[in-house]
């Protein structure tokens, strides 16, 4: 998706766990291991973006992990959203930045589908806790992947 603003965009990262493995993929532009994720589109909230990115990139239906506050009856058009596990910010291409909503999720299968979008087709890996420690990962990806496995691994 094109950038919404020249200086900053909102994005999601989803660390998907199945049994004792977390899913990572080689990013098409940066050529490093990252989670599933991408830009939040104008017509969606971060949770919707997380579901969409998981489906688009690897064909998975996921369950986002998190707690919603008890629903109150209201006449207002208001929805609570599952809060991200973490929030981050990083520079992307010079002056452009991303605000990142980091979610943990689980799924019922480890069978992934190739993305319909050619630029998103890349190597993927279901990594164990031990494998994460031998992979060349940027620090935040390593931390989030480890935390997702600690929380959701079986």
KOLDO-69656 format. One line per field, with one value per residue (C-alpha): residue in one letter; x, y, z. Coordinates in Angstrom, 3 decimals, m for minus. Layout:
REM residues N
residuo	c(a/...)
x	c(X/...)
y	c(Y/...)
z	c(Z/...)
REM end
This chain:
REM residues 154
residuo	c(x/x/x/x/x/x/x/x/x/x/x/x/x/x/x/x/x/x/x/x/x/x/x/x/x/x/x/x/x/x/x/x/x/x/x/x/x/x/x/x/x/x/x/x/x/x/x/x/x/x/x/x/x/x/x/x/x/x/x/x/x/x/x/x/x/x/x/x/x/x/x/x/x/x/x/x/x/x/x/x/x/x/x/x/x/x/x/x/x/x/x/x/x/x/x/x/x/x/x/x/x/x/x/x/x/x/x/x/x/x/x/x/x/x/x/x/x/x/x/x/x/x/x/x/x/x/x/x/x/x/x/x/x/x/x/x/x/x/x/x/x/x/x/x/x/x/x/x/x/x/x/x/x/x)
x	c(0.000/1.281/2.175/m0.712/1.528/4.999/6.344/4.594/2.399/0.773/1.667/1.038/3.334/1.813/3.829/1.811/2.371/1.385/2.325/5.931/6.873/6.549/6.176/8.753/9.304/12.071/10.967/10.917/12.750/14.933/15.915/15.752/13.562/10.432/6.952/3.849/2.575/2.256/0.522/m2.855/m5.170/m7.395/m10.594/m9.408/m8.286/m5.069/m6.799/m8.490/m5.115/m3.514/m6.195/m5.900/m2.087/m2.037/m4.553/m2.845/0.744/0.455/m3.203/m3.768/m6.871/m5.577/m6.801/m5.401/m4.484/m5.586/m8.247/m11.191/m12.794/m16.313/m18.750/m21.075/m24.414/m24.169/m25.991/m22.693/m20.975/m17.916/m15.927/m13.148/m10.148/m7.774/m4.739/m1.359/1.198/3.752/4.019/7.088/8.408/11.161/12.590/11.902/13.732/15.199/12.566/9.628/8.644/6.328/4.313/4.055/1.261/2.738/0.239/0.565/m1.709/m2.226/m3.580/m4.805/m2.421/1.140/0.143/0.744/m0.289/1.816/0.791/m1.254/0.906/4.220/6.165/5.065/6.190/9.232/10.858/8.938/9.917/8.170/10.953/11.371/12.755/16.129/16.177/15.422/18.690/20.682/18.980/20.254/17.347/17.117/16.750/13.074/12.038/14.032/12.449/8.860/9.213/10.623/7.861/5.161/6.537/6.807/3.201/1.564/3.802/2.558)
y	c(0.000/3.520/5.779/7.792/10.650/11.705/11.908/9.204/6.126/3.666/m0.005/m3.365/m6.256/m9.626/m12.325/m15.459/m18.552/m22.131/m24.669/m23.852/m21.844/m18.236/m17.235/m14.933/m13.892/m12.266/m8.714/m8.124/m4.760/m4.960/m8.640/m9.265/m11.499/m9.673/m10.567/m10.527/m6.967/m3.767/m0.412/0.302/1.444/4.514/2.492/0.111/0.060/m1.664/m4.946/m5.124/m4.433/m7.285/m9.746/m8.512/m8.675/m12.237/m13.334/m11.472/m12.390/m16.013/m17.030/m17.509/m16.866/m15.707/m14.983/m11.720/m12.086/m9.407/m8.257/m5.999/m4.095/m5.209/m3.819/m1.106/m0.416/2.830/4.799/6.024/4.358/3.274/0.037/m1.006/m2.493/m5.176/m3.221/m4.072/m5.853/m3.182/0.114/1.229/3.877/3.649/5.576/4.270/5.758/8.927/11.316/8.896/7.100/4.302/4.066/0.313/m1.559/m4.936/m7.767/m11.373/m13.925/m17.638/m19.851/m23.427/m24.499/m24.078/m24.419/m21.105/m19.969/m17.995/m14.349/m13.244/m10.125/m10.883/m8.320/m10.065/m13.523/m14.399/m17.039/m17.834/m19.831/m21.197/m20.683/m22.329/m20.530/m22.203/m21.212/m17.571/m17.445/m18.596/m16.381/m12.943/m10.849/m7.154/m6.667/m5.684/m8.642/m11.035/m9.606/m9.667/m13.163/m14.483/m12.811/m14.180/m17.706/m17.373/m16.210/m18.437/m21.477/m24.877)
z	c(0.000/m0.701/2.169/3.605/4.689/3.597/7.158/9.196/8.790/11.172/10.758/12.421/13.215/14.101/15.828/15.076/17.212/16.441/19.090/20.014/16.936/15.823/12.184/10.607/7.002/5.006/4.175/0.427/0.539/3.646/3.262/7.021/9.163/10.330/11.499/9.360/8.975/7.055/6.758/8.342/5.595/5.922/6.254/8.980/12.584/13.752/14.631/11.224/9.607/11.588/10.410/6.802/6.710/8.093/5.472/2.598/3.374/4.510/4.161/7.883/9.950/13.303/16.800/18.164/21.830/24.254/26.630/25.962/28.778/29.681/27.130/28.330/26.712/24.793/22.130/20.749/17.823/19.789/19.758/22.058/20.283/21.467/22.627/21.119/23.271/22.388/20.523/18.624/16.293/13.703/10.785/7.324/4.345/5.799/7.120/6.908/10.123/11.205/14.410/14.971/16.765/17.797/18.266/19.365/17.738/17.453/14.712/14.363/11.611/10.437/6.766/5.059/1.606/m0.834/m1.001/m4.000/m4.076/m5.762/m3.720/m0.487/m1.567/0.436/2.557/5.733/8.784/11.844/14.402/17.789/20.833/20.242/16.557/17.387/19.310/16.265/13.655/12.716/13.993/14.732/18.514/18.571/16.362/18.557/21.731/20.427/18.947/22.226/24.241/21.915/22.305/26.093/26.281/23.666/23.185/24.339)
REM end
